[in-house]
Amino acid sequence: PCNPIYADTGPGTPCPTGMYKVGPVPMTGSMRPAIHGGEYLYVEPYRGQPVLGHIISNGKWLHQVTAETKDAVRTAGLANRHSDPWTPKSEIKYIVRYVLRQ
């Protein structure tokens, strides 16, 4: 079963097709309380859609989008006090849709 962090569907909805299972997530603590580390994620490929408020990944890190322009996003870990530098949207690979807690 998948536990949605946020999604367009309600709790208990099965993970949709077209997503990838990745993980386990490193235990960095930057995304607490949503992601503690050690979980697996269900992600969907980024296809240019708006991502403000979503958790995204470039394949190396994942953080929540706090600001968005036409060409770039600004992200921050949920547990971090400061935002990360602007990231070009061309570097976004995935949008996190579900966290699978073991």
C-alpha positions as CSV (number, residue, x, y, z in Angstrom):
1,P,0.0,0.0,0.0
2,C,1.1,3.6,-0.7
3,N,0.7,6.5,1.6
4,P,0.2,9.7,-0.4
5,I,2.3,12.7,0.7
6,Y,0.2,14.8,-1.6
7,A,-1.6,13.6,-4.6
8,D,-4.6,14.3,-6.8
9,T,-6.2,11.2,-5.4
10,G,-7.3,10.3,-1.9
11,P,-5.7,8.1,0.8
12,G,-5.8,4.4,0.1
13,T,-5.7,4.8,-3.7
14,P,-3.4,2.3,-5.4
15,C,-0.2,3.6,-7.0
16,P,-1.0,4.5,-10.6
17,T,0.7,2.9,-13.5
18,G,3.4,4.9,-15.2
19,M,5.3,5.6,-12.0
20,Y,8.7,4.3,-10.9
21,K,9.7,2.9,-7.5
22,V,13.0,4.4,-6.3
23,G,14.9,4.1,-3.0
24,P,15.6,3.6,-0.3
25,V,15.9,7.3,0.4
26,P,19.1,8.3,2.2
27,M,18.6,9.4,5.9
28,T,19.5,13.0,5.7
29,G,16.7,14.4,7.7
30,S,16.1,17.4,5.4
31,M,12.6,16.2,4.4
32,R,11.2,15.3,7.8
33,P,8.4,14.9,8.7
34,A,7.2,13.8,5.2
35,I,10.2,11.6,4.4
36,H,12.4,10.3,7.2
37,G,14.9,8.2,5.2
38,G,14.9,4.5,4.3
39,E,11.5,4.7,2.5
40,Y,10.9,3.9,-1.1
41,L,9.2,6.5,-3.3
42,Y,6.8,6.3,-6.2
43,V,7.8,9.0,-8.7
44,E,6.5,10.2,-12.0
45,P,8.6,11.6,-14.7
46,Y,8.6,15.4,-14.9
47,R,7.1,16.6,-18.2
48,G,7.1,20.4,-17.9
49,Q,4.0,20.7,-15.7
50,P,3.8,23.3,-12.9
51,V,5.5,21.9,-9.7
52,L,5.0,24.6,-7.1
53,G,4.5,22.9,-3.7
54,H,5.5,19.5,-5.0
55,I,8.4,17.4,-4.0
56,I,10.8,17.0,-6.9
57,S,14.1,15.2,-7.6
58,N,16.9,15.5,-10.1
59,G,18.0,11.9,-9.3
60,K,20.5,13.0,-6.7
61,W,18.4,15.0,-4.2
62,L,14.7,15.7,-3.4
63,H,13.2,18.8,-1.9
64,Q,9.9,20.7,-2.0
65,V,9.4,23.5,-4.6
66,T,8.9,26.8,-2.8
67,A,9.0,29.2,-5.8
68,E,8.7,28.7,-9.6
69,T,9.4,30.7,-12.7
70,K,9.1,29.8,-16.3
71,D,12.6,28.4,-16.4
72,A,13.6,27.6,-12.8
73,V,12.5,26.4,-9.4
74,R,13.6,27.2,-5.9
75,T,13.5,24.3,-3.4
76,A,14.0,23.7,0.3
77,G,14.0,20.7,2.6
78,L,10.9,20.7,4.8
79,A,13.2,20.7,7.9
80,N,15.6,23.3,6.5
81,R,15.3,27.0,7.4
82,H,16.8,28.3,4.2
83,S,16.0,27.7,0.5
84,D,18.4,26.1,-2.0
85,P,19.7,28.1,-5.0
86,W,17.6,28.3,-8.1
87,T,17.6,25.1,-10.2
88,P,16.9,25.1,-13.9
89,K,13.7,23.2,-14.8
90,S,15.8,21.2,-17.3
91,E,17.4,19.4,-14.3
92,I,14.1,18.2,-12.8
93,K,13.7,14.4,-13.5
94,Y,10.8,13.3,-11.2
95,I,7.9,14.4,-9.1
96,V,7.4,12.4,-5.9
97,R,3.8,11.1,-5.6
98,Y,3.9,8.6,-2.8
99,V,6.0,7.4,0.0
100,L,6.1,3.7,0.8
101,R,6.7,3.1,4.4
102,Q,8.2,-0.3,5.2
